[in-house]
Amino acid sequence: MKDSSTISPAIRSSRFFCSLFFLGAGVGIGAWASSLPVLSAQMELDKAQLGWILIGFALGAIVMMTNIGRLAAIAPSSVLSLLGSLTFGAALLALPYAGGTYWLALIVFFAGIGFGTLDVSMNIDASTVERHMGRQAMSSFHAVFSFGSLIGAFVVGQILSNGGALAVCLGVAGLGVAAVAVVACIGWNNSGRFDDPADSIEATDGKFDNAIRKHLYLLGGLAFLG
């Protein structure tokens, strides 16, 4: 384990900008979750319809979470994080303007795609930073995500309590997610990077062996039921 004094400025900088991706993701999720009651009322959704809409978000996320490894093998994960953030942010912006249940479901599905892409790719970069630091740091990234969720929920709550519209809430959140991601991507790619190729994902075909695959399916099923 490395002493904190031996961690290079490039690694510290990369850790900071990677944390921004987690912050933006948290803000988006916090805003999305806290806006659901108002969105449901505005779209006149019953509980069954809302349940199907939420499943759409999960499906979109799962589609990308199970395939992003292949993309990360050919494209920088920071770029994938940026694309995921922009997609997620754009979906949040579009949600209040959905013209009906089917359009809402489609937008939510793309929100899930964006978040799923961001979730995996930012964790790839976080794992890279942790390896180069030579010490455990993943919990700090997830703490930033949780803090971002609180910020997103707080901002939405304040806007709604002061008479603001849902479009304003999700507009602020969507633009915030996108803006933070742009800063994070530029900073990550200009932070000096690392001195060895370990910052890129290891060469792989993106597939797991059968034993790991069974465990992943089991964990995925439990998470879905939860």
N, C-alpha and C positions, 0 to 999 in steps of 0.2 A: 504494500500500500504506500502510495506516494505521500510525502509530507506536503501540506498545502503551499508551503513556500517554494516548492519545486515545480509547481504547475505553471506552465508558460502563459504569457499574456494571450497568445492565440487561442489556447484552450479555454481560458477564462472568458474571452470574448465570444467564442463559439457557444459556450454554455449559456451566456446571457441571451444571445439572439435565438438559440434553440428554445429557451424558456419563453420567448415572446410568442412562438407558435402555440405553446401550451396555454398561454394566457388568452390569446385570441380564440382558441377552441373552447376554452372554458366560458368566456363571455358569450359566445354564440349559443352554447348549450344552455347556459343559465337563462338567457333571454328567451330561447325557444320554449323551454319547459314552463317558465313563469307566464308566458303569453298564451298557453294552451286554453285556459278557461275562457279568456276573452275571444280568442279565435273561434272556439267551439260555439260560443254564443252568437258571434257575428255571422258565422256560416250556418247557424241553426242546425248543428250536428247533434244527433242523439248519441247515446253511449256506444252503441254498436258501430256507428259510422266513425266515431272518434277512434275506437279501437282499431278498425281497419286502416285508418290514416296513420296511426302510430306504427302499425306493422309495416307499412310502406317505408317508413324511415329506417326501421331495422333491416328490412330486406335490401335497401339501397346500400346501407353500411356494410352488410355481410358480403354483398357482391364484390365490393372493392377490397374489403379486408382479406378476402380469400384469394385475391388476384393481384394485389399491389406488389407482392414480392417479385413477380415477373417484370413489372414495370420498373421497379427500383433497381433491377439488375442492368437496365439499359439507360436510365435517366437519373439525374441527381435527385436524392430524396428531398432536398430543400425545394427544388422546383415542383416536385409532386405535392409537397406541403402547401406551396403557394397556390397551385392550381386547385387543390382541395379546398383551401380557404376561400378562394374567389368564388368557387361553385357554391359552397355553403353560404357565404355572405350574400350572393345574388339570390339564392333561394329564399333566404330570410326576407330580403327586400321585396320579393315577389309574392310572398304568402298572403298579405292582406288584400291583394288585388286578384286573387283566384276567382274565376268566373263561375265556379260551381264545385261540387264535390269531386268530380273526376279531375278537374284541373288542379284542385288542391292536393289530391293524392299524388299526382304526377310531380308537382313541385316539391312535396315532402319527400318523395322517392329520390329526387335529385339532391335534396338537402342531405339525405342519408349517404348518397354517393360521395358528396363533397366531404362530409365529416369522416366517413370511413377511410377515404384517401388520406386526409389530414392526420387521422389518428395513428395509422400505421407508419406513415412516412416520418412524422415528427418523432415517433418512438425509435425509429431506426437511427435518426441523428442523435437522439438522447443517449442511446446505447453506445454509439460511437464516441461521444464526449466522455461517457463514463469509463470506457475502456482506456482512453488516453489519459484520463485523470488518475487511473489506477486506484480508485476508491469508489464506494457506493454513492451514487448521486441521483438515481432514478426517482427516489421518493421526493426529492426537492422539485423535480419537474412536475410530478403529479400534484404536489402541494400548490404549485403555481396554477395548474389547471383548476383546482378546487377554488382557489382565490378568484380566478377569472369567472367561475360560475356564480360566485357570490356577487361580483360586480355586475354581471349581466342581469341577474335577478333583481338586484337593488335598483339599477337604472330603470328597468321596466316598471318596477313598483312605483318609483318616484314619478315617472312620466304619467302612468295611469292614475295615480292618486291626485295629480294636479290637473286632471281633465284631458290629458293627451290622448291622441288616437293610437290604435294598434299599429297603424302604418308608421307613425313616428317612432314607436318603441322598436319595432323590428328594423326600421330603416337605420336608426342609430346603431343598433347591434350589428346589422349586416355590414354597414360601412366601417364600423370599428374592427370587425373581424378581418376585412379585406385590407384596411390600412395597416394594422399591426403585422399582417402576414407579409406585406410588401417590404416594410422596414426590416422584418426578421430575415427575409430571403436575401435582401441586399447586404445586410450586415453579416449574415452567415457566410456568404460567398466572398466578402471583402475582409474577413477577420483574420486573414493570414493562413487559414486552413491548418492542415497538420503536415508534419514532416515525412510521414510515411503513408502508404496507400490504405491503411486500416480504416480510414474515414469513409471508405466506400463499402458498399455491401459486398460480402464475399461472393465469389463466383458460384452460382447455383442455378439450377433450372427452375427454382421456385417451387419444387415439390418436396413433400415430406414422405418418410418411409411409412409403412402401414401401421406400425405400432403408434407412432406419434399422431398419425391421422385419426386413429380411433379415439385417442384421448382428446384431440381437438374437437371432434364431433360430439363427444360426451359433454365437454365443457360448454360448447356452443349451445347444445340442447338445454342444458341446465340454465344457462344465461337467458335463453329465449323464454323458457317457462317462467323464470323469475321476473 
